[in-house]
Amino acid sequence: MKIAIYGATGMIGSRVLAEALRRGHAVTAVVRDPKRVEESSPTLTVTTGDILDARSVANSVAGVDAVISAWGPGHGGDVGDFERSSRALVDGLTAVGVKRLVIVGGAGSLEVAPGVQLVDTPEFPDAWEAPALAHREVLRSLPALAESLDWTYVSPSAFIQPGERTGKFRLGTDTLLTGSDGQSRVSAEDFAIALIDEVETPQYIKRRFTVGY
């Protein structure tokens, strides 16, 4: 497949990039700084692009089979850019006829009890609240915003960090996954496996899924 990845130099995006290349896909990494891309492969193309500009998106993704966004504004960035990036992605993909969009979101909108989302619990860290709420608004907007696209929104567990690529994980939909120890976690490497699995064999078109142990 031909896949374009935004955020390919980030903690999650770099693992998604590595997983896609590992499986032999032709990948275009659309980044702000090409020097930060550490992967090297005959099937990798690195290009600069602006995820907040629909015209730039269209130019970068024309001809691909799927677009993955693991992009974020970075620490101290404007969380409003999550919503602006989703709109630019939808408009850009629509302009060039690309149908498949996979967005890496947050865990804050996952339910921990009926009608209670993680971000609304007293224990949720204040520092994470603003991006979690912004991610939640993106998810809420997608059914109408991306009606013409085959979109999927992927939430990690509450804690995601570099770790082992085990290939052993669980999938869920709108409920936070926790292990037998009560912890909600997943390695970025296993999260990337689940995400590329979904790109290759779609199971969650026009809906959200989550990955955890």
PyMOL commands that set and color helices and strands:
alter all, ss='L'
color gray80, all
select helices_A, chain A and resi 11-22+34-36+54-61+80-96+118-120+126-145+188-200
alter helices_A, ss='H'
color red, helices_A
select strands_A, chain A and resi 2-6+26-31+44-48+66-69+100-104+111-113+116-117+150-155+159-161+170-172+185-187+207-212
alter strands_A, ss='S'
color yellow, strands_A
deselect
rebuild
show_as cartoon
